[in-house]
Amino acid sequence: MSIREALIDYSRGDNLRLYWRLSRWRERTRRKLIQDVLTFFLNRTAHHHGGYIGNGAVFKGNPVLPHGLHGVFISRYARIGSDCWIYQNVTIGEVERKAPQIGDHCLIGAGAVIVGNVKIGDHVKIGAGAVVCSDVPDYATVVAQPPRLILRG
């Protein structure tokens, strides 16, 4: 990362590299006290940015958050694949302790809501404002209310 990119990241308040570094450290450590301290700092950072990522949410890789954690809520039971783009005000919520499993290379548009025990396939695009409460196959696009699947050949 260049100095210019780092300064732009920092000035926007979206510098989440430290957040993900601390999150990975929390996953690796076995000491309860260190986990609790890291959880405290992670929750404060997320709260400062207006979002929430539950302790226990699993990420294959760091998701791309173009607008930072602003309004993003991710359940502690969620599983997020690698290289997922998550825009602002997205909710990935749970129902009865069951949360979505999101595949790799997905795009979740602003204001989208994904709730319950659903599986989102790889390379899926979920449009802004869509509410998803059923499984979505690979390479599909979900749009509008009620959600409609648009399959690519």
C-alpha positions as CSV (number, residue, x, y, z in Angstrom):
1,M,0.0,0.0,0.0
2,S,1.4,3.4,-0.9
3,I,1.6,6.3,1.6
4,R,-1.0,8.1,-0.4
5,E,-3.5,5.2,-0.1
6,A,-2.8,4.9,3.6
7,L,-3.4,8.6,4.2
8,I,-6.7,8.5,2.2
9,D,-7.8,5.4,4.1
10,Y,-6.9,7.0,7.5
11,S,-8.6,10.3,6.7
12,R,-11.9,8.6,5.8
13,G,-11.9,6.7,9.0
14,D,-12.1,3.4,7.1
15,N,-8.7,2.1,8.1
16,L,-9.8,-1.4,9.0
17,R,-6.5,-3.1,8.5
18,L,-5.7,-2.9,12.2
19,Y,-9.3,-4.2,12.9
20,W,-8.8,-7.3,10.8
21,R,-5.3,-7.8,12.2
22,L,-6.7,-7.8,15.8
23,S,-9.5,-10.0,14.7
24,R,-7.1,-12.6,13.4
25,W,-5.1,-12.4,16.5
26,R,-8.2,-13.0,18.6
27,E,-9.0,-16.1,16.6
28,R,-5.5,-17.5,17.1
29,T,-5.0,-16.8,20.8
30,R,-6.1,-19.4,23.4
31,R,-5.8,-17.1,26.4
32,K,-9.3,-16.0,27.6
33,L,-8.0,-12.6,29.0
34,I,-6.4,-11.6,25.7
35,Q,-9.5,-12.7,23.8
36,D,-11.7,-10.5,26.1
37,V,-9.4,-7.5,25.7
38,L,-9.3,-7.9,21.9
39,T,-13.0,-8.3,21.8
40,F,-13.5,-5.1,23.8
41,F,-11.2,-3.1,21.4
42,L,-12.8,-4.7,18.3
43,N,-16.3,-3.9,19.6
44,R,-15.4,-0.3,20.4
45,T,-13.8,0.1,16.9
46,A,-16.9,-1.3,15.2
47,H,-19.2,0.8,17.3
48,H,-17.1,3.9,16.5
49,H,-17.7,3.1,12.8
50,G,-21.4,2.5,13.3
51,G,-21.3,-1.2,12.7
52,Y,-21.2,-4.6,14.5
53,I,-19.4,-7.8,13.7
54,G,-20.3,-10.5,16.2
55,N,-17.6,-12.3,18.1
56,G,-17.6,-15.7,16.4
57,A,-18.4,-14.6,12.8
58,V,-16.1,-16.5,10.5
59,F,-14.3,-14.8,7.5
60,K,-12.3,-16.8,5.0
61,G,-10.5,-13.6,4.1
62,N,-10.9,-10.0,4.9
63,P,-14.1,-8.7,3.2
64,V,-13.9,-5.6,1.1
65,L,-15.9,-2.8,2.8
66,P,-15.9,0.2,0.5
67,H,-17.7,2.4,3.0
68,G,-16.1,0.9,6.1
69,L,-18.3,-0.7,8.8
70,H,-20.9,2.1,8.5
71,G,-24.2,0.5,9.4
72,V,-22.9,-3.1,8.7
73,F,-24.3,-5.7,11.1
74,I,-22.9,-9.2,10.9
75,S,-24.2,-11.9,13.2
76,R,-21.8,-13.9,15.3
77,Y,-23.0,-17.1,13.7
78,A,-22.4,-15.9,10.1
79,R,-19.8,-17.4,7.7
80,I,-18.5,-15.1,5.0
81,G,-16.4,-16.4,2.1
82,S,-13.3,-14.7,0.7
83,D,-13.2,-11.6,-1.5
84,C,-16.8,-10.5,-0.6
85,W,-17.8,-6.9,-1.1
86,I,-20.2,-5.6,1.5
87,Y,-21.6,-2.1,1.2
88,Q,-23.0,0.2,3.8
89,N,-26.1,-0.6,6.0
90,V,-26.0,-4.4,5.2
91,T,-27.5,-6.8,7.8
92,I,-26.4,-10.4,7.9
93,G,-28.6,-11.5,10.7
94,E,-29.6,-14.7,12.6
95,V,-32.8,-16.4,13.3
96,E,-32.8,-18.9,16.2
97,R,-28.9,-18.9,16.3
98,K,-28.7,-19.7,12.6
99,A,-27.1,-17.2,10.3
100,P,-26.3,-17.1,6.6
101,Q,-23.4,-18.8,4.9
102,I,-22.1,-16.6,2.2
103,G,-19.9,-18.0,-0.6
104,D,-16.7,-16.6,-2.2
105,H,-16.6,-13.5,-4.5
106,C,-20.0,-12.2,-3.5
107,L,-21.3,-8.6,-3.7
108,I,-23.9,-7.4,-1.2
109,G,-25.4,-4.1,-2.2
110,A,-26.2,-1.2,0.2
111,G,-29.1,-1.8,2.5
112,A,-29.5,-5.5,1.7
113,V,-30.7,-7.8,4.4
114,I,-29.8,-11.5,4.6
115,V,-31.4,-13.4,7.5
116,G,-31.8,-16.9,8.7
117,N,-30.3,-20.2,7.9
118,V,-29.6,-19.6,4.2
119,K,-26.8,-20.5,1.9
120,I,-25.6,-17.9,-0.6
121,G,-23.5,-19.4,-3.4
122,D,-20.3,-18.3,-4.9
123,H,-20.2,-15.2,-7.3
124,V,-23.6,-14.1,-6.2
125,K,-24.7,-10.4,-6.5
126,I,-27.4,-9.2,-4.1
127,G,-28.8,-5.8,-5.1
128,A,-29.3,-2.8,-2.9
129,G,-32.3,-3.1,-0.6
130,A,-33.0,-6.8,-1.3
131,V,-34.2,-8.9,1.5
132,V,-33.0,-12.5,1.2
133,C,-34.4,-15.3,3.4
134,S,-34.0,-18.3,1.1
135,D,-31.0,-20.1,-0.5
136,V,-29.4,-18.5,-3.6
137,P,-27.5,-20.7,-6.1
138,D,-24.0,-19.9,-7.5
139,Y,-23.7,-17.0,-10.1
140,A,-27.2,-15.7,-9.4
141,T,-28.3,-12.1,-9.0
142,V,-31.0,-11.2,-6.4
143,V,-32.9,-7.9,-6.9
144,A,-35.9,-5.9,-5.7
145,Q,-38.8,-6.7,-3.5
146,P,-39.8,-9.5,-3.5
147,P,-36.4,-10.9,-4.4
148,R,-36.1,-12.3,-7.9
149,L,-33.3,-14.6,-9.1
150,I,-31.7,-13.7,-12.4
151,L,-29.6,-16.7,-13.4
152,R,-26.7,-16.3,-15.8
153,G,-26.0,-19.1,-18.2
